Amino acid sequence: MENELLRDYFASLLSTNILSCDEFLKTLRDSNLEATTEQMKDWYSILQSQDELILNQTTEDMGSILTMFKEVNISEFLEREMKQYFTLETFINNLYDMGLLLDQKLAYVNSEIENYSQTLQNFYYELKSLGYTLEDDDNSAVINGMVEKLNKLKSNIKEFDE
């Protein structure tokens, strides 16, 4: 199909397809060339033969070039497609690496939870030492005691800074 389109296109550019035999003869007659009509028709025949040779050679060359482009495009396409797929081994290795990363993340999160848990437990013991209990509905005295203790610490720090 491409070859036919190219052949038609190049054929339309040939001088014998642009200029008919009658137009060729009229052009030569208008130029005051001293030649017989038979000679001019022979020249046009020679020109047609040359055009046909050029057309055949050009079509053959373009066909070769198109074939080469197709082969290159197919091989490039296959190469790109192969790069998009990966082996089962690569897939398993990637899953394993992902598992290791998730384990590390999980260990970090567990460590953080333990740290916060320890901090909360220390805070609970501090409250308990001030008389706070989980059973009491009214722990305002304990909270007031803590506020007083914090205020004392604050004043001690101010005195220390001065």
Phi and psi restraints in degrees (value plus and minus 20) as a CYANA .aco file:
   2 GLU   PHI     -83.1   -43.1
   2 GLU   PSI     -59.2   -19.2
   3 ASN   PHI     -82.0   -42.0
   3 ASN   PSI     -61.0   -21.0
   4 GLU   PHI     -85.7   -45.7
   4 GLU   PSI     -61.5   -21.5
   5 LEU   PHI     -83.5   -43.5
   5 LEU   PSI     -64.1   -24.1
   6 LEU   PHI     -84.6   -44.6
   6 LEU   PSI     -61.7   -21.7
   7 ARG   PHI     -81.3   -41.3
   7 ARG   PSI     -65.3   -25.3
   8 ASP   PHI     -82.8   -42.8
   8 ASP   PSI     -60.9   -20.9
   9 TYR   PHI     -83.9   -43.9
   9 TYR   PSI     -69.7   -29.7
  10 PHE   PHI     -86.4   -46.4
  10 PHE   PSI     -54.3   -14.3
  11 ALA   PHI     -83.3   -43.3
  11 ALA   PSI     -57.4   -17.4
  12 SER   PHI     -87.0   -47.0
  12 SER   PSI     -37.5     2.5
  13 LEU   PHI    -111.7   -71.7
  13 LEU   PSI     -29.8    10.2
  14 LEU   PHI     -92.6   -52.6
  14 LEU   PSI     125.2   165.2
  15 SER   PHI     -81.4   -41.4
  15 SER   PSI     -55.3   -15.3
  16 THR   PHI     -94.4   -54.4
  16 THR   PSI     -37.3     2.7
  17 ASN   PHI    -110.1   -70.1
  17 ASN   PSI     -41.8    -1.8
  18 ILE   PHI    -104.6   -64.6
  18 ILE   PSI     -58.0   -18.0
  19 LEU   PHI    -137.2   -97.2
  19 LEU   PSI      96.4   136.4
  20 SER   PHI     -92.2   -52.2
  20 SER   PSI     149.2   189.2
  21 CYS   PHI     -81.1   -41.1
  21 CYS   PSI     -63.3   -23.3
  22 ASP   PHI     -83.4   -43.4
  22 ASP   PSI     -61.6   -21.6
  23 GLU   PHI     -86.3   -46.3
  23 GLU   PSI     -56.9   -16.9
  24 PHE   PHI     -82.7   -42.7
  24 PHE   PSI     -66.8   -26.8
  25 LEU   PHI     -82.8   -42.8
  25 LEU   PSI     -63.6   -23.6
  26 LYS   PHI     -82.9   -42.9
  26 LYS   PSI     -61.7   -21.7
  27 THR   PHI     -82.6   -42.6
  27 THR   PSI     -62.9   -22.9
  28 LEU   PHI     -88.6   -48.6
  28 LEU   PSI     -59.2   -19.2
  29 ARG   PHI     -84.9   -44.9
  29 ARG   PSI     -61.0   -21.0
  30 ASP   PHI     -85.7   -45.7
  30 ASP   PSI     -42.4    -2.4
  31 SER   PHI    -105.9   -65.9
  31 SER   PSI     -15.7    24.3
  32 ASN   PHI      40.1    80.1
  32 ASN   PSI      15.4    55.4
  33 LEU   PHI     -98.0   -58.0
  33 LEU   PSI     114.5   154.5
  34 GLU   PHI    -109.5   -69.5
  34 GLU   PSI      71.7   111.7
  35 ALA   PHI    -172.9  -132.9
  35 ALA   PSI     133.1   173.1
  36 THR   PHI    -100.3   -60.3
  36 THR   PSI     142.4   182.4
  37 THR   PHI     -81.7   -41.7
  37 THR   PSI     -58.2   -18.2
  38 GLU   PHI     -82.5   -42.5
  38 GLU   PSI     -61.4   -21.4
  39 GLN   PHI     -83.0   -43.0
  39 GLN   PSI     -63.6   -23.6
  40 MET   PHI     -85.0   -45.0
  40 MET   PSI     -57.2   -17.2
  41 LYS   PHI     -86.8   -46.8
  41 LYS   PSI     -57.0   -17.0
  42 ASP   PHI     -83.6   -43.6
  42 ASP   PSI     -61.7   -21.7
  43 TRP   PHI     -81.9   -41.9
  43 TRP   PSI     -61.2   -21.2
  44 TYR   PHI     -84.5   -44.5
  44 TYR   PSI     -58.3   -18.3
  45 SER   PHI     -82.5   -42.5
  45 SER   PSI     -62.7   -22.7
  46 ILE   PHI     -83.0   -43.0
  46 ILE   PSI     -63.1   -23.1
  47 LEU   PHI     -81.6   -41.6
  47 LEU   PSI     -60.3   -20.3
  48 GLN   PHI     -83.1   -43.1
  48 GLN   PSI     -63.0   -23.0
  49 SER   PHI     -81.7   -41.7
  49 SER   PSI     -64.0   -24.0
  50 GLN   PHI     -83.2   -43.2
  50 GLN   PSI     -62.8   -22.8
  51 ASP   PHI     -81.1   -41.1
  51 ASP   PSI     -60.6   -20.6
  52 GLU   PHI     -85.2   -45.2
  52 GLU   PSI     -61.9   -21.9
  53 LEU   PHI     -82.2   -42.2
  53 LEU   PSI     -65.6   -25.6
  54 ILE   PHI     -82.1   -42.1
  54 ILE   PSI     -63.2   -23.2
  55 LEU   PHI     -82.5   -42.5
  55 LEU   PSI     -64.9   -24.9
  56 ASN   PHI     -82.6   -42.6
  56 ASN   PSI     -65.2   -25.2
  57 GLN   PHI     -85.4   -45.4
  57 GLN   PSI     -63.2   -23.2
  58 THR   PHI     -84.2   -44.2
  58 THR   PSI     -63.1   -23.1
  59 THR   PHI     -83.0   -43.0
  59 THR   PSI     -62.3   -22.3
  60 GLU   PHI     -83.3   -43.3
  60 GLU   PSI     -65.6   -25.6
  61 ASP   PHI     -82.5   -42.5
  61 ASP   PSI     -64.7   -24.7
  62 MET   PHI     -85.9   -45.9
  62 MET   PSI     -56.2   -16.2
  63 GLY   PHI     -81.7   -41.7
  63 GLY   PSI     -62.2   -22.2
  64 SER   PHI     -83.5   -43.5
  64 SER   PSI     -63.4   -23.4
  65 ILE   PHI     -84.3   -44.3
  65 ILE   PSI     -63.7   -23.7
  66 LEU   PHI     -81.7   -41.7
  66 LEU   PSI     -61.7   -21.7
  67 THR   PHI     -82.0   -42.0
  67 THR   PSI     -63.0   -23.0
  68 MET   PHI     -82.3   -42.3
  68 MET   PSI     -65.0   -25.0
  69 PHE   PHI     -80.8   -40.8
  69 PHE   PSI     -61.5   -21.5
  70 LYS   PHI     -82.2   -42.2
  70 LYS   PSI     -65.1   -25.1
  71 GLU   PHI     -83.0   -43.0
  71 GLU   PSI     -62.7   -22.7
  72 VAL   PHI     -84.5   -44.5
  72 VAL   PSI     -64.9   -24.9
  73 ASN   PHI     -83.3   -43.3
  73 ASN   PSI     -60.1   -20.1
  74 ILE   PHI     -86.2   -46.2
  74 ILE   PSI     -64.5   -24.5
  75 SER   PHI     -87.4   -47.4
  75 SER   PSI     -59.0   -19.0
  76 GLU   PHI     -84.5   -44.5
  76 GLU   PSI     -61.0   -21.0
  77 PHE   PHI     -80.9   -40.9
  77 PHE   PSI     -67.1   -27.1
  78 LEU   PHI     -83.2   -43.2
  78 LEU   PSI     -59.6   -19.6
  79 GLU   PHI     -84.6   -44.6
  79 GLU   PSI     -63.2   -23.2
  80 ARG   PHI     -84.4   -44.4
  80 ARG   PSI     -60.5   -20.5
  81 GLU   PHI     -83.5   -43.5
  81 GLU   PSI     -60.9   -20.9
  82 MET   PHI     -85.8   -45.8
  82 MET   PSI     -52.3   -12.3
  83 LYS   PHI     -90.5   -50.5
  83 LYS   PSI     -46.1    -6.1
  84 GLN   PHI     -97.8   -57.8
  84 GLN   PSI     -42.2    -2.2
  85 TYR   PHI    -120.2   -80.2
  85 TYR   PSI     129.6   169.6
  86 PHE   PHI    -151.6  -111.6
  86 PHE   PSI     142.2   182.2
  87 THR   PHI     -94.9   -54.9
  87 THR   PSI     143.9   183.9
  88 LEU   PHI     -81.7   -41.7
  88 LEU   PSI     -57.0   -17.0
  89 GLU   PHI     -81.8   -41.8
  89 GLU   PSI     -63.9   -23.9
  90 THR   PHI     -82.2   -42.2
  90 THR   PSI     -61.5   -21.5
  91 PHE   PHI     -81.1   -41.1
  91 PHE   PSI     -66.9   -26.9
  92 ILE   PHI     -84.1   -44.1
  92 ILE   PSI     -62.6   -22.6
  93 ASN   PHI     -81.3   -41.3
  93 ASN   PSI     -61.4   -21.4
  94 ASN   PHI     -85.4   -45.4
  94 ASN   PSI     -59.5   -19.5
  95 LEU   PHI     -83.2   -43.2
  95 LEU   PSI     -61.9   -21.9
  96 TYR   PHI     -81.7   -41.7
  96 TYR   PSI     -66.6   -26.6
  97 ASP   PHI     -80.6   -40.6
  97 ASP   PSI     -60.2   -20.2
  98 MET   PHI     -84.5   -44.5
  98 MET   PSI     -59.7   -19.7
  99 GLY   PHI     -81.6   -41.6
  99 GLY   PSI     -62.0   -22.0
 100 LEU   PHI     -82.1   -42.1
 100 LEU   PSI     -63.7   -23.7
 101 LEU   PHI     -82.2   -42.2
 101 LEU   PSI     -63.1   -23.1
 102 LEU   PHI     -84.5   -44.5
 102 LEU   PSI     -58.9   -18.9
 103 ASP   PHI     -81.7   -41.7
 103 ASP   PSI     -63.1   -23.1
 104 GLN   PHI     -82.5   -42.5
 104 GLN   PSI     -64.5   -24.5
 105 LYS   PHI     -81.9   -41.9
 105 LYS   PSI     -62.9   -22.9
 106 LEU   PHI     -83.4   -43.4
 106 LEU   PSI     -62.2   -22.2
 107 ALA   PHI     -82.4   -42.4
 107 ALA   PSI     -61.2   -21.2
 108 TYR   PHI     -83.4   -43.4
 108 TYR   PSI     -65.9   -25.9
 109 VAL   PHI     -82.3   -42.3
 109 VAL   PSI     -63.0   -23.0
 110 ASN   PHI     -80.1   -40.1
 110 ASN   PSI     -62.9   -22.9
 111 SER   PHI     -82.4   -42.4
 111 SER   PSI     -62.4   -22.4
 112 GLU   PHI     -84.9   -44.9
 112 GLU   PSI     -61.1   -21.1
 113 ILE   PHI     -81.7   -41.7
 113 ILE   PSI     -62.8   -22.8
 114 GLU   PHI     -82.6   -42.6
 114 GLU   PSI     -60.8   -20.8
 115 ASN   PHI     -83.1   -43.1
 115 ASN   PSI     -66.6   -26.6
 116 TYR   PHI     -85.9   -45.9
 116 TYR   PSI     -57.5   -17.5
 117 SER   PHI     -82.4   -42.4
 117 SER   PSI     -63.8   -23.8
 118 GLN   PHI     -83.5   -43.5
 118 GLN   PSI     -61.3   -21.3
 119 THR   PHI     -82.4   -42.4
 119 THR   PSI     -65.6   -25.6
 120 LEU   PHI     -83.6   -43.6
 120 LEU   PSI     -58.5   -18.5
 121 GLN   PHI     -85.0   -45.0
 121 GLN   PSI     -63.1   -23.1
 122 ASN   PHI     -80.9   -40.9
 122 ASN   PSI     -60.9   -20.9
 123 PHE   PHI     -84.1   -44.1
 123 PHE   PSI     -61.5   -21.5
 124 TYR   PHI     -81.7   -41.7
 124 TYR   PSI     -63.8   -23.8
 125 TYR   PHI     -83.9   -43.9
 125 TYR   PSI     -56.4   -16.4
 126 GLU   PHI     -84.5   -44.5
 126 GLU   PSI     -64.2   -24.2
 127 LEU   PHI     -83.4   -43.4
 127 LEU   PSI     -60.0   -20.0
 128 LYS   PHI     -84.3   -44.3
 128 LYS   PSI     -58.0   -18.0
 129 SER   PHI     -86.0   -46.0
 129 SER   PSI     -41.5    -1.5
 130 LEU   PHI    -112.4   -72.4
 130 LEU   PSI     -18.0    22.0
 131 GLY   PHI      83.2   123.2
 131 GLY   PSI     -12.3    27.7
 132 TYR   PHI     -95.8   -55.8
 132 TYR   PSI     114.9   154.9
 133 THR   PHI    -152.7  -112.7
 133 THR   PSI     133.5   173.5
 134 LEU   PHI     -93.0   -53.0
 134 LEU   PSI     -42.0    -2.0
 135 GLU   PHI     -99.6   -59.6
 135 GLU   PSI     -49.1    -9.1
 136 ASP   PHI     -92.2   -52.2
 136 ASP   PSI     114.3   154.3
 137 ASP   PHI    -101.5   -61.5
 137 ASP   PSI     -47.8    -7.8
 138 ASP   PHI    -133.8   -93.8
 138 ASP   PSI      79.8   119.8
 139 ASN   PHI    -128.2   -88.2
 139 ASN   PSI       3.4    43.4
 140 SER   PHI     -82.6   -42.6
 140 SER   PSI     -54.7   -14.7
 141 ALA   PHI     -84.7   -44.7
 141 ALA   PSI     -60.4   -20.4
 142 VAL   PHI     -85.2   -45.2
 142 VAL   PSI     -63.5   -23.5
 143 ILE   PHI     -85.2   -45.2
 143 ILE   PSI     -61.9   -21.9
 144 ASN   PHI     -82.9   -42.9
 144 ASN   PSI     -58.0   -18.0
 145 GLY   PHI     -82.7   -42.7
 145 GLY   PSI     -60.1   -20.1
 146 MET   PHI     -85.6   -45.6
 146 MET   PSI     -62.8   -22.8
 147 VAL   PHI     -80.9   -40.9
 147 VAL   PSI     -63.0   -23.0
 148 GLU   PHI     -81.3   -41.3
 148 GLU   PSI     -63.8   -23.8
 149 LYS   PHI     -83.4   -43.4
 149 LYS   PSI     -60.3   -20.3
 150 LEU   PHI     -86.6   -46.6
 150 LEU   PSI     -60.1   -20.1
 151 ASN   PHI     -83.4   -43.4
 151 ASN   PSI     -59.8   -19.8
 152 LYS   PHI     -82.5   -42.5
 152 LYS   PSI     -62.8   -22.8
 153 LEU   PHI     -82.5   -42.5
 153 LEU   PSI     -59.0   -19.0
 154 LYS   PHI     -83.6   -43.6
 154 LYS   PSI     -66.2   -26.2
 155 SER   PHI     -86.6   -46.6
 155 SER   PSI     -57.4   -17.4
 156 ASN   PHI     -82.7   -42.7
 156 ASN   PSI     -59.4   -19.4
 157 ILE   PHI     -86.1   -46.1
 157 ILE   PSI     -61.8   -21.8
 158 LYS   PHI     -81.8   -41.8
 158 LYS   PSI     -63.3   -23.3
 159 GLU   PHI     -84.4   -44.4
 159 GLU   PSI     -58.6   -18.6
 160 PHE   PHI     -86.3   -46.3
 160 PHE   PSI     -59.4   -19.4
 161 ASP   PHI     -87.8   -47.8
 161 ASP   PSI     -50.7   -10.7
